[in-house]
Amino acid sequence: MSEFISVTGNSVKVKGKLIVAGTEKSILLEAAYAVNGDSVQFRGAHEIAFTDFKIDPPTAVFGTIKTGDILTLGFETSFSPIN
């Protein structure tokens, strides 16, 4: 995370850098969060285009089966204090 944008309800919005295959892009990321005891849990997803990161979209069976250019990256993580 490089910049905190906002908190609304149970959602947080931040700016950050995403590095895929050595290519770095700035992204705006929104995640749902929940406080559970002394931990905070985050869950979200972000779509990227393979070609934005200089990656050819995947193919199979010698190129006869092709995917699209868009990939959805999903994440779920939690943070707790160290006692």
C-alpha positions in Angstrom: 0.0 0.0 0.0 1.3 3.4 -0.9 -1.7 5.6 -0.2 -4.8 5.3 2.0 -7.9 6.6 0.2 -11.0 5.9 2.3 -13.0 3.7 4.7 -16.7 3.4 4.0 -18.9 1.0 6.0 -16.9 -2.3 5.9 -14.8 -1.4 2.9 -11.3 0.2 2.6 -9.8 1.7 -0.6 -6.1 2.1 -1.1 -3.5 2.8 -3.8 -0.6 0.5 -4.2 1.9 -1.2 -6.6 1.4 -4.6 -8.1 4.4 -6.4 -9.6 3.7 -9.3 -12.0 6.4 -10.9 -14.0 8.8 -8.0 -13.3 6.3 -5.3 -14.5 5.1 -2.8 -12.0 1.7 -1.0 -12.2 -0.1 1.3 -9.8 -3.5 0.0 -8.8 -6.6 1.2 -6.9 -7.7 -1.7 -4.6 -10.9 -2.0 -2.7 -11.3 -4.6 0.0 -14.0 -5.6 2.5 -12.8 -5.8 6.1 -14.1 -7.3 9.3 -12.8 -7.0 12.9 -12.9 -10.3 14.7 -11.6 -10.1 18.3 -8.0 -8.7 18.0 -7.6 -9.5 14.3 -8.6 -7.6 11.1 -9.6 -9.7 8.1 -9.5 -8.4 4.5 -11.1 -9.9 1.4 -11.2 -8.7 -2.2 -10.5 -9.1 -5.8 -8.8 -7.1 -8.6 -8.9 -7.6 -12.3 -5.7 -7.3 -14.4 -5.0 -7.7 -18.1 -2.2 -10.1 -18.9 -1.0 -7.7 -21.7 -0.7 -4.8 -19.2 2.1 -6.8 -17.6 3.7 -7.9 -20.9 2.4 -11.5 -20.6 0.7 -13.4 -23.4 -2.7 -14.7 -22.4 -2.5 -18.5 -21.7 -3.2 -21.1 -24.4 -3.5 -24.9 -24.5 -3.4 -27.7 -27.0 -0.9 -26.0 -29.3 -2.8 -22.7 -29.3 -6.2 -24.1 -30.3 -7.7 -23.2 -26.8 -7.2 -19.6 -25.8 -8.2 -17.6 -22.7 -9.1 -14.0 -22.6 -6.8 -11.2 -21.6 -8.4 -10.6 -18.2 -7.4 -12.4 -14.9 -9.2 -11.8 -11.6 -6.8 -12.0 -8.6 -8.6 -12.8 -5.4 -7.2 -12.4 -1.9 -8.1 -13.1 1.7 -5.8 -12.2 4.6 -5.9 -11.4 8.3 -3.6 -9.4 10.6 -3.3 -9.9 14.4 -0.9 -8.3 17.0 2.1 -10.3 18.1 1.8 -10.9 21.8 
